[in-house]
Amino acid sequence: MRRRLNWTRLLLVLAVLAALGGLVELERSPELRLQRFVVRGGPPSLAALTGLRQGEPLWSLDLLTADRNLLRRAPYLGTAQITRQWPQAVAIAVGYRVAEAVVAGPGGRLYGVDATGRVLAPVAGPGSLPVLGGVPAGSIRSYHDLRGADVAAALRLVQELRRQRFKVAQVVAAAPLQVVLPSGTEVIWPPAGDVVRTLRELSAVQKALAARDASAASIDLTTLARPLVVLRK
């Protein structure tokens, strides 16, 4: 009985060794080495930023490190996904960061800012994007991240207002948040307020002012039930 068990164990060990030997041969095989990159969503030159090199065994590529390399070396990218395409290719799919607002840097130069607070490349003008205010100009550099709870809250509000198709000229990162309308009226926004409800209240105030042929310099909505209006002289 013991001999049979020993033979069974020996055969199992030999099978494992044979399998491992096969894997080693697969890794050494020239037919399973990286020969080409397939880049989707960006230029082929992005492949060089991954750190991957042609001729490496496809089996043992460190794709997680390659993904990190790409996002670090191309900070204008928002997403990157790198996958093997057997037997000899790697696919790279990328997505670019999109400006949600613009921010003024040194000398008044404008830069795009995405939803995460990443400062993007300089832009000629704001276009249809709101200006993100309340950020020191000296802290603005391309592809650096803006920090702080006020900035994060302001950018979330920008996105929510865009979803409601409500245009504003500026959102000031402060506590409380301040929104400047295209008319120049400054709106003090309620903290953690429901955007739809706040816009409904703002619309009611504006209609009441229009009925009186008046305009507001500022509208304080921090207490929605009792908005405070300062008329324009």
Backbone torsions as a table, in degrees:
resi	resn	phi	psi	omega
1	MET	NA	-42.5	-179.9
2	ARG	-64.9	-38.4	179.4
3	ARG	-61.7	-42.1	179.1
4	ARG	-61.4	-42.5	178.8
5	LEU	-63.6	-41.3	179.4
6	ASN	-63.4	-43.4	178.5
7	TRP	-63.5	-40.3	178.7
8	THR	-62.0	-43.0	179.4
9	ARG	-65.1	-40.4	-179.8
10	LEU	-64.5	-43.1	178.8
11	LEU	-63.0	-37.7	179.0
12	LEU	-65.3	-43.1	178.3
13	VAL	-62.6	-43.5	179.0
14	LEU	-62.9	-37.7	179.0
15	ALA	-65.0	-42.3	178.4
16	VAL	-63.6	-44.9	179.0
17	LEU	-60.9	-38.8	178.8
18	ALA	-65.1	-40.8	178.9
19	ALA	-64.6	-43.7	178.6
20	LEU	-62.9	-39.5	177.0
21	GLY	-62.4	-37.4	177.8
22	GLY	-65.0	-38.7	178.8
23	LEU	-65.5	-39.7	177.9
24	VAL	-62.3	-42.5	178.6
25	GLU	-64.4	-38.1	177.5
26	LEU	-61.8	-42.9	-178.5
27	GLU	-66.5	-33.8	-179.7
28	ARG	-80.0	-14.0	-174.3
29	SER	-63.9	129.9	177.0
30	PRO	-67.4	-15.4	-179.7
31	GLU	-79.3	-12.5	-178.1
32	LEU	-120.3	38.1	177.9
33	ARG	-113.6	152.7	-176.4
34	LEU	-65.7	121.8	-179.8
35	GLN	-118.2	-25.9	-177.0
36	ARG	-153.8	158.2	177.4
37	PHE	-113.8	141.3	174.2
38	VAL	-117.0	107.3	-175.7
39	VAL	-103.0	124.2	178.9
40	ARG	-115.4	130.7	176.9
41	GLY	92.6	-2.4	-179.1
42	GLY	-158.2	179.7	-178.5
43	PRO	-74.3	154.9	178.2
44	PRO	-59.1	-23.7	-178.0
45	SER	-63.6	-17.7	178.5
46	LEU	-63.0	-26.0	-178.3
47	ALA	-59.8	-35.2	-178.1
48	ALA	-66.7	-21.0	-177.4
49	LEU	-82.7	-8.3	-178.9
50	THR	-78.1	-22.7	-174.3
51	GLY	86.5	-6.0	176.8
52	LEU	-77.2	146.6	-177.0
53	ARG	-128.2	142.9	176.3
54	GLN	-61.4	142.4	-179.7
55	GLY	98.2	-13.3	177.7
56	GLU	-72.9	146.4	177.0
57	PRO	-61.3	127.9	-177.8
58	LEU	-63.4	-32.3	-175.8
59	TRP	-60.5	-40.1	-169.5
60	SER	-104.4	14.3	179.7
61	LEU	-64.1	137.2	176.6
62	ASP	-91.7	89.3	-174.4
63	LEU	-73.6	-28.6	178.6
64	LEU	-65.5	-44.6	177.2
65	THR	-66.1	-38.8	178.5
66	ALA	-61.4	-40.0	178.4
67	ASP	-64.3	-43.7	178.5
68	ARG	-64.3	-41.4	177.8
69	ASN	-57.8	-45.2	-176.9
70	LEU	-63.8	-45.8	-178.8
71	LEU	-68.5	-31.3	178.6
72	ARG	-73.6	-40.2	-176.5
73	ARG	-83.8	-17.0	176.6
74	ALA	-125.9	73.9	-172.7
75	PRO	-67.4	-7.0	176.2
76	TYR	-81.1	-6.1	177.1
77	LEU	-87.9	141.5	176.9
78	GLY	-96.8	-32.9	-179.1
79	THR	-139.7	151.6	174.4
80	ALA	-150.5	133.5	178.1
81	GLN	-132.8	121.3	-177.2
82	ILE	-116.5	126.9	-178.2
83	THR	-135.8	154.1	175.0
84	ARG	-76.6	142.9	171.0
85	GLN	-124.7	96.3	-177.0
86	TRP	-64.0	144.0	8.8
87	PRO	-99.7	-8.7	-168.7
88	GLN	-140.3	20.0	-174.3
89	ALA	-134.9	161.7	172.3
90	VAL	-126.6	131.8	178.2
91	ALA	-99.6	135.2	179.4
92	ILE	-124.6	116.7	177.9
93	ALA	-113.9	126.9	-175.9
94	VAL	-127.0	156.9	173.7
95	GLY	-132.9	140.6	-175.8
96	TYR	-91.6	150.3	173.1
97	ARG	-69.2	143.1	-176.8
98	VAL	-118.8	131.5	180.0
99	ALA	-69.2	131.7	174.4
100	GLU	-102.8	-21.6	-179.1
101	ALA	-154.8	176.7	172.6
102	VAL	-124.1	155.0	-179.1
103	VAL	-135.7	144.7	-178.1
104	ALA	-88.2	126.9	177.4
105	GLY	-103.0	-162.0	179.2
106	PRO	-56.0	136.0	179.9
107	GLY	73.7	10.5	-179.9
108	GLY	80.6	5.0	-179.9
109	ARG	-68.1	136.9	-176.1
110	LEU	-94.9	141.8	177.7
111	TYR	-129.0	147.7	172.6
112	GLY	-73.8	152.4	175.8
113	VAL	-133.9	130.3	179.6
114	ASP	-90.3	-177.5	-173.2
115	ALA	-66.1	-22.3	-179.1
116	THR	-88.3	-7.1	-176.0
117	GLY	96.0	6.1	177.2
118	ARG	-75.0	123.6	176.2
119	VAL	-75.8	131.1	-177.1
120	LEU	-103.6	-157.6	-177.0
121	ALA	-73.7	158.3	174.8
122	PRO	-60.1	149.5	177.9
123	VAL	-125.9	157.0	-178.1
124	ALA	-70.6	-32.9	-177.6
125	GLY	-167.2	171.5	-177.3
126	PRO	-70.4	-25.2	-175.2
127	GLY	59.7	-127.8	179.4
128	SER	-93.8	3.9	-176.7
129	LEU	-87.2	145.6	175.5
130	PRO	-75.8	158.4	175.1
131	VAL	-88.4	134.7	173.7
132	LEU	-90.8	111.0	-178.2
133	GLY	-99.1	174.9	177.9
134	GLY	80.8	11.9	-179.4
135	VAL	-113.0	125.3	-179.8
136	PRO	-58.7	130.6	-177.3
137	ALA	-59.3	-34.4	-177.5
138	GLY	-66.9	-15.3	-179.5
139	SER	-90.7	-0.3	-174.2
140	ILE	-91.5	118.7	173.4
141	ARG	-143.2	142.3	-179.4
142	SER	-57.4	134.5	174.3
143	TYR	65.5	27.6	167.8
144	HIS	-111.2	154.3	-175.8
145	ASP	-95.3	133.9	173.5
146	LEU	-82.1	131.8	-176.5
147	ARG	-108.6	165.2	173.2
148	GLY	115.0	145.0	-178.7
149	ALA	-64.9	-35.7	-178.8
150	ASP	-65.7	-41.6	178.3
151	VAL	-63.6	-44.8	179.8
152	ALA	-61.4	-42.2	179.7
153	ALA	-66.2	-39.7	179.7
154	ALA	-63.9	-41.6	-179.5
155	LEU	-70.2	-34.6	174.4
156	ARG	-63.5	-40.8	179.0
157	LEU	-65.1	-40.6	177.3
158	VAL	-56.3	-45.7	-179.7
159	GLN	-64.9	-42.1	-179.4
160	GLU	-66.0	-39.9	177.5
161	LEU	-65.8	-36.3	177.6
162	ARG	-65.6	-40.6	178.0
163	ARG	-61.1	-32.2	178.0
164	GLN	-86.5	2.0	-179.8
165	ARG	57.5	38.8	179.3
166	PHE	-106.2	118.7	-175.3
167	LYS	-89.6	136.7	175.4
168	VAL	-133.3	156.3	179.2
169	ALA	-85.8	-33.5	-175.3
170	GLN	-156.0	146.1	169.6
171	VAL	-124.4	122.3	-176.5
172	VAL	-97.5	123.2	178.4
173	ALA	-74.7	97.7	-178.5
174	ALA	-154.0	175.6	175.1
175	ALA	-123.7	109.3	1.3
176	PRO	-77.5	166.0	177.0
177	LEU	-65.0	147.1	177.0
178	GLN	-123.1	135.3	-179.5
179	VAL	-119.5	128.8	177.3
180	VAL	-103.9	121.4	-179.9
181	LEU	-77.7	161.1	176.8
182	PRO	-55.7	-26.1	178.8
183	SER	-76.2	-10.4	-177.7
184	GLY	98.4	-8.1	178.5
185	THR	-67.7	132.6	178.3
186	GLU	-95.3	127.4	-180.0
187	VAL	-112.7	123.6	175.2
188	ILE	-89.2	116.7	-169.0
189	TRP	-85.8	142.0	177.9
190	PRO	-68.5	140.2	178.8
191	PRO	-66.8	131.5	178.8
192	ALA	52.2	36.1	-177.6
193	GLY	-84.2	156.8	173.8
194	ASP	-72.0	118.9	-173.9
195	VAL	-63.7	-43.1	-178.9
196	VAL	-62.4	-45.8	179.6
197	ARG	-64.7	-41.0	-179.9
198	THR	-64.0	-41.8	178.4
199	LEU	-65.8	-34.9	177.8
200	ARG	-64.7	-41.7	179.4
201	GLU	-68.6	-39.6	178.2
202	LEU	-62.7	-40.8	178.4
203	SER	-63.6	-39.3	179.1
204	ALA	-64.2	-40.4	178.8
205	VAL	-65.1	-43.5	-178.9
206	GLN	-64.3	-39.0	177.7
207	LYS	-65.2	-40.4	178.6
208	ALA	-64.2	-39.1	178.2
209	LEU	-66.9	-41.6	179.8
210	ALA	-62.9	-36.3	179.5
211	ALA	-65.2	-27.0	178.8
212	ARG	-96.6	4.5	-177.4
213	ASP	55.9	43.1	-179.2
214	ALA	-123.8	161.2	175.6
215	SER	-133.8	154.0	-174.3
216	ALA	-103.7	138.5	170.0
217	ALA	-79.8	-37.0	177.8
218	SER	-151.1	151.5	177.3
219	ILE	-132.6	117.6	-179.5
220	ASP	-96.8	112.0	-178.2
221	LEU	-108.2	18.4	-178.7
222	THR	-62.5	-27.1	170.5
223	THR	-118.0	99.3	-171.2
224	LEU	-60.3	-34.7	-177.9
225	ALA	-68.5	-21.4	-178.2
226	ARG	-138.7	74.5	178.4
227	PRO	-64.5	142.8	179.6
228	LEU	-107.8	121.4	-175.6
229	VAL	-114.6	130.0	171.8
230	VAL	-108.8	117.5	-176.1
231	LEU	-75.8	150.5	174.9
232	ARG	-77.9	133.6	-178.8
233	LYS	-80.9	NA	NA
